[in-house]
Amino acid sequence: MMSTSNHEPGIRKGGVRKGVYLLPNLFTTGTLFAGFYSIVATLKGDFHIAAWFILVAAVFDVLDGKVARLTGATSQFGVEYDSLADLAAFGVAPGLLMYAWALTGFGKLGWLAGFLYVVCGALRLARFNVQVNTVESKRFVGLPIPAAAGMVASCVLLFHRLGGSGTIKKVSIVILIYVLAYLMVSNHRYFSLKDPELFKRQPFGFLVLAIFLIIVIVAEPAIMLFSIAFLYMLSGPIGDVTGFFRGPKKAVPTESPD
């Protein structure tokens, strides 16, 4: 009788999987749905709604990983499906949103910025998949694509919070998109919220700080989400410059041309 791996769904003769884990893949489908609806809202010109659905996709993305690890329902199928969903929700959806909202007035420079964001997001996901077992669990190498998408979405929300509507034409937005594209494929290290130690026992002050932060976010979601996303985006380069995230040096794996 063929044994079943702890990390894969049951398999039949010849290595064909009998099925997939339902719950985590439903959350991944939620990520994909929210990303797709963000694209629909962008095409309708509802940029504010499109931005919120990118953030909804980020919530589903966090939940699918947590559920898979807590239930022991991780599988290679889930990893691949999650990457495809992430590319749609955090690559294509934010790229299209930025182009329709802020980049159309810049001609070739604008659509190239949107494309560069998408392709760098795809490269970031591919690199993460091949390095997942060889890098520190407490650090991300390069800005995670959900964080880049969160920066994009929070820019739109802040614009609407400050009284703006419709589209915008600012060189600063073009620069931001190029910076996000660079950070995703860079070797800057970012703190990982997937670190298991983060969810173990912490000092009482951490709970008070977390409650205070939630209250402030609920009071001013657009401003606070933008501030958090912006500070996280800067934390990688600043951490490398100051040596905060340096720790023991580990070689970055060399990847194949593919």
JOLINTA-V530792 format. One record per run of one state. SS is the DSSP state (~ for helix, > for strand, _ for the rest). FROM is the first residue (numbers start at 1). TO is the last residue. Records with the same first field share a line. If there is no record, write none. Layout:
# JOLINTA-V530792
SS->FROM-TO  FROM-TO
This chain:
# JOLINTA-V530792
_->1-10  12-12  16-16  18-21  45-46  72-75  107-107  132-138  142-144  162-170  186-188  192-195  200-203  220-220  243-258
>->11-11  17-17  139-141  189-191
~->13-15  22-44  47-71  76-106  108-131  145-161  171-185  196-199  204-219  221-242
